[in-house]
Amino acid sequence: MNDLPPDPLAAADALNAQARAWRTEPAENTQLTALALAVAANQPVLLWGEPGIGKSAGMEQLAAGLGVPLETVIASVHEPSDFAGLPIIGDDPATTGVPMAPPDWAVRLTAAGRGLIFFDELSSAPPAVQAALLRVVLERRVGSLTLPGPVRVVAAANPPSSAADGWHLSPPLANRFVHLHWTHDPRTVARGMAGTWPAVPIPVVDPARVPGAIARARGAISGFLTARPGLVHHLPADAEARGGAWPSPRTWEMALRLIATAYATGAGGEALAAVVVGAVGDGAGLELLTYLEELDLPDPNRVLADPDAFALPDRGDRQLAFLTAVVSAVQSELTRARWEAGWAVLAKAVDAGSPDVAARAAMDLAAMRDLDWPVPSGIDGFLDLLQLSGALK
């Protein structure tokens, strides 16, 4: 006589479902905050960490918090054609060309219009596959499809020492990611085994902060690279370092967007530090963070509202950073009153004996002038320069 229930695995499946159930609670977690910040800034992210420490679980939480679909692609088991697309020959290739059929995950994300694509085991993918992924990360194209702008790209990699058949990332691919080191906290794991994991914070951009945030970020990056021009581009000498974060014009633009997003969302300093270092590398990133801490730029919109109530910084690179931020703020919301207030700010540089520092900002500000606006008095110290450049007519 058979005493087995109709479905012998039903009770086991119910047990497994209960064991997988968990809840979240607010908790300080720098790496989760940094990941969410980089995703909010729409910068491709690469999570570096040993196998089995929760990278995939973090992605599932993030997708759930954002309310977007998650597509996971194991890069190491795919061929280059899986990302470049497979050719499909039509009736008349000479007339219509040969379209490249995209994979199913790209079709689903395009249909959804938003989502997260998670390329796992990136460092285990051979160089040919990494090269094919370049187009996905850089141009957001998969075969003949272009991924929608709201689709975010995240990848994960194990260090070559612990990855199966691990490869160093090629420098062109590595330089397109914000590199975040993913670690585990034993106390967090122990709490998770009890059924509670930290919640992934979702950064929310405050629209009112956006113009000032972008202006401050532009001023900071411009001033820093003026003071440290040798850090604009520095390709490391060894292969392992070239497969990580290092400074280039591309990664400085990434850092600018990350800083602006942090300012606009009010993200904490530790998360900002993680993404800045993850974009431009340890050396350049730590220097920039020190510079940002010492710079302490005021909100340029407040300065434009009352130009007489601020004091110009003493150092030339900080003056340049501040003036660049002011001009960027004027450009973001161009009115005659704000344009004239910008000249009042630049005039302080002339009064302080530093017209050369403000020269570039003056040329940018002059180029914004509506021809119906009269020439303000604050422009007097730059007349010769602007007439020579043709910016003032």
C-alpha positions as a LaTeX table, in Angstrom:
\begin{tabular}{lrrr}
\hline
Residue & $x$ (\AA) & $y$ (\AA) & $z$ (\AA) \\
\hline
Met1 & 0.00 & 0.00 & 0.00 \\
Asn2 & 1.41 & 3.43 & $-1.00$ \\
Asp3 & 1.18 & 5.91 & 1.92 \\
Leu4 & 2.91 & 8.79 & 0.09 \\
Pro5 & 0.90 & 12.02 & $-0.34$ \\
Pro6 & $-0.24$ & 12.95 & $-3.89$ \\
Asp7 & 2.64 & 15.41 & $-4.20$ \\
Pro8 & 5.60 & 14.20 & $-2.10$ \\
Leu9 & 7.52 & 17.46 & $-2.58$ \\
Ala10 & 4.69 & 19.86 & $-1.72$ \\
Ala11 & 5.53 & 20.04 & 1.99 \\
Ala12 & 9.22 & 20.41 & 1.20 \\
Asp13 & 8.47 & 23.25 & $-1.21$ \\
Ala14 & 6.36 & 24.96 & 1.43 \\
Leu15 & 9.24 & 24.65 & 3.91 \\
Asn16 & 11.70 & 26.10 & 1.39 \\
Ala17 & 9.36 & 29.00 & 0.66 \\
Gln18 & 9.17 & 29.88 & 4.34 \\
Ala19 & 12.95 & 29.58 & 4.71 \\
Arg20 & 13.43 & 32.02 & 1.83 \\
Ala21 & 11.06 & 34.59 & 3.32 \\
Trp22 & 12.77 & 37.63 & 4.79 \\
Arg23 & 12.08 & 41.22 & 5.68 \\
Thr24 & 14.22 & 44.33 & 5.56 \\
Glu25 & 15.00 & 47.05 & 8.05 \\
Pro26 & 16.73 & 50.44 & 7.71 \\
Ala27 & 20.42 & 50.05 & 8.50 \\
Glu28 & 23.68 & 51.81 & 7.67 \\
Asn29 & 25.34 & 50.02 & 4.76 \\
Thr30 & 27.82 & 52.05 & 2.75 \\
Gln31 & 28.18 & 49.61 & $-0.12$ \\
Leu32 & 24.41 & 49.36 & $-0.69$ \\
Thr33 & 24.10 & 53.16 & $-0.56$ \\
Ala34 & 27.03 & 53.58 & $-2.97$ \\
Leu35 & 25.49 & 51.07 & $-5.40$ \\
Ala36 & 22.12 & 52.83 & $-5.26$ \\
Leu37 & 23.80 & 56.23 & $-5.75$ \\
Ala38 & 25.73 & 55.07 & $-8.84$ \\
Val39 & 22.57 & 53.48 & $-10.28$ \\
Ala40 & 20.65 & 56.72 & $-9.67$ \\
Ala41 & 23.39 & 58.59 & $-11.56$ \\
Asn42 & 22.98 & 56.05 & $-14.40$ \\
Gln43 & 26.65 & 55.13 & $-14.37$ \\
Pro44 & 27.62 & 51.51 & $-15.13$ \\
Val45 & 28.70 & 49.76 & $-11.92$ \\
Leu46 & 31.05 & 46.81 & $-11.42$ \\
Leu47 & 30.84 & 44.97 & $-8.10$ \\
Trp48 & 34.09 & 43.23 & $-7.13$ \\
Gly49 & 33.84 & 40.48 & $-4.54$ \\
Glu50 & 34.41 & 36.85 & $-3.68$ \\
Pro51 & 31.79 & 34.31 & $-4.75$ \\
Gly52 & 28.75 & 33.82 & $-2.56$ \\
Ile53 & 28.75 & 37.07 & $-0.58$ \\
Gly54 & 25.42 & 38.51 & $-1.72$ \\
Lys55 & 26.03 & 40.50 & $-4.90$ \\
Ser56 & 23.06 & 38.94 & $-6.67$ \\
Ala57 & 20.87 & 39.30 & $-3.59$ \\
Gly58 & 21.75 & 43.00 & $-3.39$ \\
Met59 & 20.69 & 43.42 & $-7.02$ \\
Glu60 & 17.36 & 41.71 & $-6.35$ \\
Gln61 & 16.71 & 44.06 & $-3.43$ \\
Leu62 & 17.65 & 47.10 & $-5.48$ \\
Ala63 & 15.37 & 46.12 & $-8.37$ \\
Ala64 & 12.50 & 45.50 & $-5.94$ \\
Gly65 & 13.07 & 48.88 & $-4.25$ \\
Leu66 & 13.11 & 50.68 & $-7.60$ \\
Gly67 & 10.10 & 48.72 & $-8.86$ \\
Val68 & 11.87 & 47.71 & $-12.09$ \\
Pro69 & 12.52 & 44.34 & $-13.75$ \\
Leu70 & 15.90 & 42.66 & $-13.27$ \\
Glu71 & 17.58 & 40.64 & $-16.01$ \\
Thr72 & 20.62 & 38.57 & $-15.00$ \\
Val73 & 23.08 & 37.44 & $-17.69$ \\
Ile74 & 26.01 & 35.15 & $-16.82$ \\
Ala75 & 28.65 & 36.71 & $-19.05$ \\
Ser76 & 31.09 & 33.82 & $-18.75$ \\
Val77 & 28.78 & 31.32 & $-20.48$ \\
His78 & 27.95 & 33.51 & $-23.49$ \\
Glu79 & 29.53 & 34.03 & $-26.88$ \\
Pro80 & 30.38 & 37.44 & $-28.39$ \\
Ser81 & 27.43 & 37.07 & $-30.79$ \\
Asp82 & 25.07 & 36.93 & $-27.80$ \\
Phe83 & 25.82 & 40.63 & $-27.23$ \\
Ala84 & 26.62 & 41.78 & $-30.77$ \\
Gly85 & 23.53 & 40.00 & $-32.13$ \\
Leu86 & 23.02 & 37.17 & $-34.60$ \\
Pro87 & 22.67 & 38.12 & $-38.29$ \\
Ile88 & 19.27 & 37.52 & $-39.86$ \\
Ile89 & 19.22 & 37.53 & $-43.64$ \\
Gly90 & 16.08 & 38.99 & $-45.18$ \\
Asp91 & 14.67 & 38.81 & $-48.68$ \\
Asp92 & 17.02 & 41.42 & $-50.17$ \\
Pro93 & 20.15 & 41.99 & $-48.00$ \\
Ala94 & 21.63 & 44.33 & $-50.62$ \\
Thr95 & 18.71 & 46.70 & $-50.10$ \\
Thr96 & 17.72 & 46.27 & $-46.47$ \\
Gly97 & 21.04 & 45.15 & $-45.00$ \\
Val98 & 21.47 & 42.35 & $-42.49$ \\
Pro99 & 19.90 & 43.13 & $-39.10$ \\
Met100 & 21.43 & 41.71 & $-35.94$ \\
Ala101 & 18.89 & 39.88 & $-33.80$ \\
Pro102 & 19.12 & 40.87 & $-30.11$ \\
Pro103 & 18.88 & 38.31 & $-27.26$ \\
Asp104 & 15.61 & 37.81 & $-25.39$ \\
Trp105 & 16.70 & 39.72 & $-22.27$ \\
Ala106 & 17.37 & 42.87 & $-24.33$ \\
Val107 & 13.95 & 42.56 & $-25.98$ \\
Arg108 & 12.23 & 42.27 & $-22.59$ \\
Leu109 & 14.04 & 45.30 & $-21.17$ \\
Thr110 & 13.28 & 47.36 & $-24.26$ \\
Ala111 & 9.61 & 46.42 & $-24.04$ \\
Ala112 & 9.53 & 47.36 & $-20.35$ \\
Gly113 & 11.26 & 50.69 & $-21.07$ \\
Arg114 & 13.25 & 50.55 & $-17.81$ \\
Gly115 & 15.03 & 48.05 & $-15.61$ \\
Leu116 & 18.35 & 46.66 & $-14.40$ \\
Ile117 & 20.65 & 44.46 & $-16.46$ \\
Phe118 & 23.09 & 42.48 & $-14.32$ \\
Phe119 & 26.12 & 40.96 & $-16.05$ \\
Asp120 & 27.50 & 38.40 & $-13.60$ \\
Glu121 & 30.93 & 36.67 & $-13.65$ \\
Leu122 & 32.40 & 39.35 & $-15.91$ \\
Ser123 & 36.00 & 38.55 & $-15.04$ \\
Ser124 & 35.45 & 34.91 & $-16.08$ \\
Ala125 & 34.39 & 36.00 & $-19.59$ \\
Pro126 & 37.16 & 35.69 & $-22.21$ \\
Pro127 & 38.52 & 38.85 & $-23.85$ \\
Ala128 & 36.37 & 38.40 & $-26.99$ \\
Val129 & 33.19 & 38.44 & $-24.89$ \\
Gln130 & 34.43 & 41.45 & $-22.91$ \\
Ala131 & 35.06 & 43.27 & $-26.21$ \\
Ala132 & 31.48 & 42.54 & $-27.34$ \\
Leu133 & 30.17 & 43.87 & $-24.03$ \\
Leu134 & 31.92 & 47.19 & $-24.67$ \\
Arg135 & 29.21 & 48.22 & $-27.11$ \\
Val136 & 26.47 & 47.36 & $-24.62$ \\
Val137 & 28.08 & 49.43 & $-21.87$ \\
Leu138 & 29.25 & 52.32 & $-24.04$ \\
Glu139 & 26.52 & 52.67 & $-26.69$ \\
Arg140 & 23.76 & 50.71 & $-24.91$ \\
Arg141 & 23.22 & 48.75 & $-28.12$ \\
Val142 & 22.52 & 45.02 & $-28.23$ \\
Gly143 & 22.29 & 43.74 & $-31.77$ \\
Ser144 & 19.94 & 46.12 & $-33.60$ \\
Leu145 & 18.26 & 47.29 & $-30.37$ \\
Thr146 & 19.13 & 50.37 & $-28.34$ \\
Leu147 & 18.39 & 49.92 & $-24.65$ \\
Pro148 & 16.13 & 52.67 & $-23.23$ \\
Gly149 & 17.80 & 55.38 & $-21.17$ \\
Pro150 & 16.15 & 54.30 & $-17.88$ \\
Val151 & 17.82 & 50.86 & $-18.14$ \\
Arg152 & 20.75 & 50.72 & $-15.70$ \\
Val153 & 23.81 & 48.51 & $-16.22$ \\
Val154 & 25.45 & 46.66 & $-13.31$ \\
Ala155 & 28.06 & 43.90 & $-13.51$ \\
Ala156 & 29.83 & 41.69 & $-10.99$ \\
Ala157 & 33.25 & 40.12 & $-11.06$ \\
Asn158 & 35.34 & 37.88 & $-8.87$ \\
Pro159 & 39.02 & 38.73 & $-8.46$ \\
Pro160 & 41.05 & 36.73 & $-11.01$ \\
Ser161 & 42.62 & 34.78 & $-8.15$ \\
Ser162 & 39.24 & 33.36 & $-7.11$ \\
Ala163 & 37.38 & 33.33 & $-10.45$ \\
Ala164 & 37.11 & 30.17 & $-12.50$ \\
Asp165 & 39.41 & 30.72 & $-15.49$ \\
Gly166 & 39.59 & 34.37 & $-14.45$ \\
Trp167 & 40.84 & 37.11 & $-16.77$ \\
His168 & 41.91 & 40.66 & $-16.07$ \\
Leu169 & 39.42 & 43.15 & $-17.52$ \\
Ser170 & 40.58 & 44.98 & $-20.62$ \\
Pro171 & 41.39 & 48.66 & $-19.92$ \\
Pro172 & 38.69 & 50.01 & $-22.32$ \\
Leu173 & 36.00 & 47.97 & $-20.56$ \\
Ala174 & 37.28 & 48.64 & $-17.03$ \\
Asn175 & 37.38 & 52.39 & $-17.69$ \\
Arg176 & 33.64 & 52.44 & $-18.34$ \\
Phe177 & 32.61 & 51.25 & $-14.87$ \\
Val178 & 32.35 & 52.60 & $-11.35$ \\
His179 & 34.23 & 49.90 & $-9.41$ \\
Leu180 & 32.78 & 49.04 & $-5.99$ \\
His181 & 34.32 & 46.48 & $-3.65$ \\
Trp182 & 31.62 & 44.17 & $-2.28$ \\
Thr183 & 32.34 & 42.61 & 1.10 \\
His184 & 30.32 & 40.82 & 3.76 \\
Asp185 & 29.77 & 41.85 & 7.36 \\
Pro186 & 29.47 & 38.78 & 9.62 \\
Arg187 & 26.97 & 40.59 & 11.84 \\
Thr188 & 24.80 & 41.47 & 8.85 \\
Val189 & 24.89 & 37.85 & 7.67 \\
Ala190 & 23.99 & 36.58 & 11.13 \\
Arg191 & 21.07 & 39.03 & 11.26 \\
Gly192 & 20.01 & 37.92 & 7.79 \\
Met193 & 19.98 & 34.27 & 8.81 \\
Ala194 & 17.47 & 35.32 & 11.45 \\
Gly195 & 15.27 & 36.65 & 8.65 \\
Thr196 & 16.17 & 40.35 & 8.49 \\
Trp197 & 18.46 & 42.02 & 5.95 \\
Pro198 & 19.37 & 45.71 & 5.57 \\
Ala199 & 17.14 & 47.62 & 3.17 \\
Val200 & 18.69 & 49.14 & 0.06 \\
Pro201 & 18.27 & 52.93 & 0.31 \\
Ile202 & 16.79 & 54.49 & $-2.81$ \\
Pro203 & 18.30 & 57.95 & $-3.45$ \\
Val204 & 15.70 & 60.51 & $-4.48$ \\
Val205 & 16.85 & 63.52 & $-6.48$ \\
Asp206 & 15.39 & 66.80 & $-5.21$ \\
Pro207 & 14.58 & 68.83 & $-8.36$ \\
Ala208 & 15.12 & 72.08 & $-6.45$ \\
Arg209 & 18.72 & 71.06 & $-5.72$ \\
Val210 & 19.64 & 70.02 & $-9.26$ \\
Pro211 & 20.94 & 73.33 & $-10.73$ \\
Gly212 & 23.09 & 74.08 & $-7.68$ \\
Ala213 & 24.31 & 70.47 & $-7.45$ \\
Ile214 & 25.49 & 70.43 & $-11.06$ \\
Ala215 & 27.12 & 73.84 & $-10.73$ \\
Arg216 & 29.01 & 72.85 & $-7.56$ \\
Ala217 & 30.17 & 69.59 & $-9.14$ \\
Arg218 & 31.38 & 71.34 & $-12.30$ \\
Gly219 & 33.27 & 73.92 & $-10.28$ \\
Ala220 & 34.89 & 71.29 & $-8.05$ \\
Ile221 & 36.09 & 69.01 & $-10.87$ \\
Ser222 & 37.28 & 71.92 & $-13.00$ \\
Gly223 & 39.17 & 73.53 & $-10.12$ \\
Phe224 & 40.75 & 70.24 & $-9.03$ \\
Leu225 & 41.99 & 69.31 & $-12.51$ \\
Thr226 & 43.33 & 72.82 & $-12.98$ \\
Ala227 & 45.41 & 72.34 & $-9.84$ \\
Arg228 & 46.35 & 68.72 & $-10.69$ \\
Pro229 & 46.55 & 68.50 & $-14.52$ \\
Gly230 & 48.68 & 65.35 & $-14.33$ \\
Leu231 & 45.65 & 63.43 & $-13.08$ \\
Val232 & 43.46 & 64.13 & $-16.10$ \\
His233 & 44.62 & 60.84 & $-17.65$ \\
His234 & 46.82 & 58.22 & $-16.03$ \\
Leu235 & 46.84 & 54.65 & $-17.36$ \\
Pro236 & 48.38 & 52.32 & $-14.75$ \\
Ala237 & 51.43 & 50.31 & $-15.69$ \\
Asp238 & 50.41 & 46.84 & $-14.49$ \\
Ala239 & 47.58 & 44.73 & $-15.94$ \\
Glu240 & 45.71 & 44.27 & $-12.66$ \\
Ala241 & 45.48 & 48.02 & $-12.00$ \\
Arg242 & 44.44 & 48.69 & $-15.62$ \\
Gly243 & 41.51 & 46.33 & $-15.03$ \\
Gly244 & 40.23 & 48.55 & $-12.20$ \\
Ala245 & 39.43 & 52.22 & $-11.71$ \\
Trp246 & 41.84 & 54.84 & $-13.07$ \\
Pro247 & 41.54 & 58.50 & $-14.09$ \\
Ser248 & 40.68 & 59.52 & $-17.64$ \\
Pro249 & 38.49 & 62.26 & $-19.14$ \\
Arg250 & 35.70 & 59.66 & $-19.30$ \\
Thr251 & 35.92 & 58.73 & $-15.62$ \\
Trp252 & 36.20 & 62.38 & $-14.56$ \\
Glu253 & 32.87 & 62.98 & $-16.33$ \\
Met254 & 31.49 & 59.99 & $-14.43$ \\
Ala255 & 32.79 & 61.47 & $-11.17$ \\
Leu256 & 31.14 & 64.81 & $-11.99$ \\
Arg257 & 27.73 & 63.14 & $-12.45$ \\
Leu258 & 28.17 & 61.05 & $-9.31$ \\
Ile259 & 29.06 & 64.12 & $-7.22$ \\
Ala260 & 26.14 & 66.11 & $-8.66$ \\
Thr261 & 23.76 & 63.22 & $-7.90$ \\
Ala262 & 25.11 & 62.97 & $-4.35$ \\
Tyr263 & 24.57 & 66.69 & $-3.81$ \\
Ala264 & 21.06 & 66.52 & $-5.28$ \\
Thr265 & 20.04 & 63.50 & $-3.19$ \\
Gly266 & 21.80 & 64.41 & 0.04 \\
Ala267 & 23.75 & 61.13 & 0.00 \\
Gly268 & 26.21 & 60.57 & 2.83 \\
Gly269 & 29.93 & 61.24 & 2.64 \\
Glu270 & 31.00 & 57.58 & 2.85 \\
Ala271 & 28.88 & 56.57 & $-0.13$ \\
Leu272 & 30.16 & 59.56 & $-2.11$ \\
Ala273 & 33.74 & 58.60 & $-1.26$ \\
Ala274 & 33.13 & 55.02 & $-2.43$ \\
Val275 & 31.75 & 56.02 & $-5.83$ \\
Val276 & 34.38 & 58.73 & $-6.46$ \\
Val277 & 37.23 & 56.31 & $-5.72$ \\
Gly278 & 35.38 & 53.69 & $-7.74$ \\
Ala279 & 35.33 & 56.01 & $-10.76$ \\
Val280 & 38.84 & 57.51 & $-10.85$ \\
Gly281 & 40.85 & 55.17 & $-8.62$ \\
Asp282 & 42.35 & 55.32 & $-5.15$ \\
Gly283 & 45.05 & 57.97 & $-5.65$ \\
Ala284 & 43.12 & 60.51 & $-7.70$ \\
Gly285 & 39.90 & 59.79 & $-5.82$ \\
Leu286 & 41.36 & 60.37 & $-2.37$ \\
Glu287 & 43.00 & 63.60 & $-3.54$ \\
Leu288 & 39.69 & 64.81 & $-4.96$ \\
Leu289 & 37.82 & 63.94 & $-1.76$ \\
Thr290 & 40.34 & 65.90 & 0.31 \\
Tyr291 & 39.97 & 68.79 & $-2.11$ \\
Leu292 & 36.17 & 68.67 & $-1.84$ \\
Glu293 & 36.35 & 68.65 & 1.94 \\
Glu294 & 38.62 & 71.70 & 2.00 \\
Leu295 & 36.80 & 73.48 & $-0.83$ \\
Asp296 & 33.36 & 73.65 & 0.79 \\
Leu297 & 31.77 & 75.55 & $-2.10$ \\
Pro298 & 28.74 & 77.66 & $-1.17$ \\
Asp299 & 25.52 & 77.20 & $-3.08$ \\
Pro300 & 26.06 & 79.33 & $-6.22$ \\
Asn301 & 22.34 & 80.14 & $-6.45$ \\
Arg302 & 22.45 & 81.75 & $-3.01$ \\
Val303 & 25.50 & 83.74 & $-4.06$ \\
Leu304 & 23.73 & 84.95 & $-7.20$ \\
Ala305 & 20.77 & 86.03 & $-5.06$ \\
Asp306 & 23.07 & 88.26 & $-2.98$ \\
Pro307 & 26.49 & 88.74 & $-4.68$ \\
Asp308 & 27.69 & 91.22 & $-2.05$ \\
Ala309 & 27.34 & 88.77 & 0.85 \\
Phe310 & 30.17 & 86.36 & 0.03 \\
Ala311 & 33.95 & 86.40 & 0.23 \\
Leu312 & 36.14 & 85.15 & $-2.61$ \\
Pro313 & 38.43 & 82.23 & $-1.62$ \\
Asp314 & 42.12 & 82.99 & $-1.29$ \\
Arg315 & 43.69 & 80.21 & $-3.39$ \\
Gly316 & 43.59 & 80.47 & $-7.18$ \\
Asp317 & 42.31 & 76.93 & $-7.82$ \\
Arg318 & 39.49 & 77.44 & $-5.31$ \\
Gln319 & 38.64 & 80.80 & $-6.87$ \\
Leu320 & 38.41 & 79.09 & $-10.26$ \\
Ala321 & 36.22 & 76.31 & $-8.84$ \\
Phe322 & 33.87 & 78.84 & $-7.27$ \\
Leu323 & 33.63 & 81.08 & $-10.34$ \\
Thr324 & 33.05 & 78.07 & $-12.62$ \\
Ala325 & 30.21 & 76.97 & $-10.36$ \\
Val326 & 28.66 & 80.44 & $-10.48$ \\
Val327 & 28.79 & 80.62 & $-14.28$ \\
Ser328 & 27.32 & 77.12 & $-14.56$ \\
Ala329 & 24.47 & 78.15 & $-12.27$ \\
Val330 & 23.75 & 81.21 & $-14.43$ \\
Gln331 & 23.68 & 79.01 & $-17.53$ \\
Ser332 & 21.23 & 76.57 & $-15.93$ \\
Glu333 & 18.69 & 79.38 & $-15.38$ \\
Leu334 & 19.63 & 82.30 & $-17.59$ \\
Thr335 & 17.94 & 85.61 & $-16.82$ \\
Arg336 & 19.20 & 89.16 & $-17.06$ \\
Ala337 & 19.22 & 89.54 & $-13.28$ \\
Arg338 & 21.23 & 86.36 & $-12.72$ \\
Trp339 & 23.60 & 87.24 & $-15.58$ \\
Glu340 & 24.30 & 90.66 & $-14.08$ \\
Ala341 & 24.74 & 89.07 & $-10.64$ \\
Gly342 & 27.35 & 86.77 & $-12.19$ \\
Trp343 & 29.34 & 89.80 & $-13.33$ \\
Ala344 & 29.13 & 91.24 & $-9.84$ \\
Val345 & 30.71 & 88.03 & $-8.54$ \\
Leu346 & 33.46 & 88.07 & $-11.18$ \\
Ala347 & 34.18 & 91.72 & $-10.39$ \\
Lys348 & 35.31 & 90.64 & $-6.93$ \\
Ala349 & 38.10 & 88.64 & $-8.55$ \\
Val350 & 39.28 & 91.80 & $-10.32$ \\
Asp351 & 39.13 & 93.76 & $-7.08$ \\
Ala352 & 41.15 & 90.98 & $-5.39$ \\
Gly353 & 43.87 & 91.29 & $-8.03$ \\
Ser354 & 43.05 & 87.98 & $-9.77$ \\
Pro355 & 41.49 & 88.87 & $-13.14$ \\
Asp356 & 43.42 & 86.06 & $-14.84$ \\
Val357 & 41.65 & 83.46 & $-12.69$ \\
Ala358 & 38.25 & 84.80 & $-13.73$ \\
Ala359 & 39.13 & 85.28 & $-17.41$ \\
Arg360 & 37.75 & 81.95 & $-18.62$ \\
Ala361 & 34.57 & 82.35 & $-16.56$ \\
Ala362 & 34.17 & 85.88 & $-17.94$ \\
Met363 & 34.36 & 84.63 & $-21.53$ \\
Asp364 & 31.74 & 81.94 & $-20.82$ \\
Leu365 & 29.46 & 84.46 & $-19.10$ \\
Ala366 & 29.83 & 86.99 & $-21.92$ \\
Ala367 & 28.81 & 84.35 & $-24.48$ \\
Met368 & 25.43 & 84.00 & $-22.73$ \\
Arg369 & 24.48 & 87.66 & $-23.16$ \\
Asp370 & 21.24 & 88.55 & $-24.88$ \\
Leu371 & 22.04 & 91.37 & $-27.31$ \\
Asp372 & 19.24 & 93.44 & $-25.80$ \\
Trp373 & 20.91 & 93.42 & $-22.38$ \\
Pro374 & 23.13 & 96.42 & $-21.54$ \\
Val375 & 26.78 & 95.85 & $-20.65$ \\
Pro376 & 27.04 & 95.74 & $-16.83$ \\
Ser377 & 29.63 & 97.72 & $-14.91$ \\
Gly378 & 31.26 & 94.57 & $-13.53$ \\
Ile379 & 32.55 & 93.75 & $-16.99$ \\
Asp380 & 35.01 & 96.66 & $-17.08$ \\
Gly381 & 37.99 & 94.63 & $-15.85$ \\
Phe382 & 37.58 & 92.13 & $-18.70$ \\
Leu383 & 36.87 & 94.46 & $-21.62$ \\
Asp384 & 40.25 & 94.06 & $-23.35$ \\
Leu385 & 40.16 & 90.26 & $-23.05$ \\
Leu386 & 36.59 & 89.96 & $-24.28$ \\
Gln387 & 37.08 & 92.31 & $-27.21$ \\
Leu388 & 40.14 & 90.36 & $-28.33$ \\
Ser389 & 38.22 & 87.09 & $-28.12$ \\
Gly390 & 35.18 & 88.46 & $-29.93$ \\
Ala391 & 32.88 & 87.47 & $-27.05$ \\
Leu392 & 31.70 & 91.06 & $-26.58$ \\
Lys393 & 30.02 & 92.85 & $-29.43$ \\
\hline
\end{tabular}
